[in-house]
């Protein structure tokens, strides 16, 4: 029987789902004395020391190298896929293994419902809130090493929607393909951007770039026939904490019209 293991990326102690499908993972554990009593992402083959730049991707890398399951996924301590259990307790609403099994093995890739920016493309939103240079240099890397992906990348960055948050559950072989491609690109991007000039918040751009290029990777796989559209399933997103929409809206207006970059989450 196909087994599923989903990493829950966290940097602090937090309530975790009870379902054994989930594996809490302390990301950015390298050099930290903090013991969260979770598995640490600095064990074995890892890039834990890159967490200040790669965000939850150090957890994805660790799962890629160390988790042996038919399906492997990544979620966040504050952000999950939503299941079908009605409950006032959000943690009871989190997707359960018994729920996902009904789709396996027919579905190969699970993603959160697309996020829509409405009045912004993925490129313009990134350029306003972060630095367009990161996306431009990523395109250069694709041109040099993965030119077949460039048309898909160009199309994706002009969309007003996409699968975001670095959340996915994928069949093992597909995850291996994706991570091999992704971490090669990000490794090259490290040589092209000087993070010393960036704030700590803006230095975390590798995780943000990966959100966008995941969409290009997926579109390419569909076009090549590696994955069929009916093998991809969107699942509802479940936020464990409320979003400060007033602060977020104000920050967006400042970014779009007054060139004030984001310097924190909402």
Buried (B, 14 or more C-beta within 10 A) or exposed (E): EEBBBBBBBBBEBBEBBEBEBBBBBBBBBBEBEEEBEBBBBBBEEBBBBBBBBBBBBBBBBBBBBBBEBBBBBBBBBBBBBBBEEEEEEBBEBBBBBEBBBEBBEEBBBBBBBBBEBEEBBBBBBBBBBBBEEBBEBBBBBBEEEBEEBBBBBEEBBEBBBBBBBBBBBBBBEBBEBBBEBBBEBBEBBEEEBEBEEBEEEBBBBBBBBBBBBBBBBBBBBBEEEBBEEEBBBEBEBBEBEEEEEEEEEEBBEBBBEEEBBBEEEB
